[in-house]
Each structure stands twice: as structure tokens, then as C-alpha cells.
Amino acid sequence: MRDSPTVETMLKAYEDALAPYGGKPHWGQLNFTTPEKARARYGPKLDEWLGVRSALDPRGTLRNRFTDEALGIR
């Protein structure tokens, strides 16, 4: 029997296949976003969103390791 791909492998391939068509990952589900991918997908709107996020949550209460790493927030 052939080894089947893992769920992570399939989701990453799906995400990569849809990216050229403007596809974006669902932030409430497993995704493989990196700061470079986020910048390429969202462009200048990413900085706008990060500013709004910071203004609405100045203490970082809603931050978490996953989003900080995916968006390159330190």
C-alpha cells in the first residue's frame, strides 16, 4: 500500500495552488502563512490592518504565538 500524504502536506499544496489566483488561507484553520507570504498576499493593506489591530488591542491581549510568527510581529 502506498503511503498517503499527511493532512498538512495536502493543505499546504492546496494553499500554494490557490495563491496565484488570490486565494488566502482561513485564519481560523491550519495554514502555513509566513511573514513573506502575508506581505505578498495582503500588500500595504497588511500594515493598515496591523495598525488597526494595535489601536484596538494596545496591550496585545488577543495576540498569540501563531499570528505573531505568521505576521512577523515581535
Rosetta blueprint (number, residue, H / E / L):
1 M L
2 R L
3 D L
4 S L
5 P L
6 T L
7 V H
8 E H
9 T H
10 M H
11 L H
12 K H
13 A H
14 Y H
15 E H
16 D H
17 A H
18 L H
19 A H
20 P H
21 Y H
22 G L
23 G L
24 K L
25 P L
26 H L
27 W L
28 G L
29 Q L
30 L L
31 N L
32 F L
33 T L
34 T L
35 P H
36 E H
37 K H
38 A H
39 R H
40 A H
41 R H
42 Y H
43 G L
44 P H
45 K H
46 L H
47 D H
48 E H
49 W H
50 L H
51 G H
52 V H
53 R H
54 S H
55 A H
56 L H
57 D L
58 P L
59 R L
60 G L
61 T L
62 L L
63 R L
64 N L
65 R H
66 F H
67 T H
68 D H
69 E H
70 A H
71 L H
72 G L
73 I L
74 R L
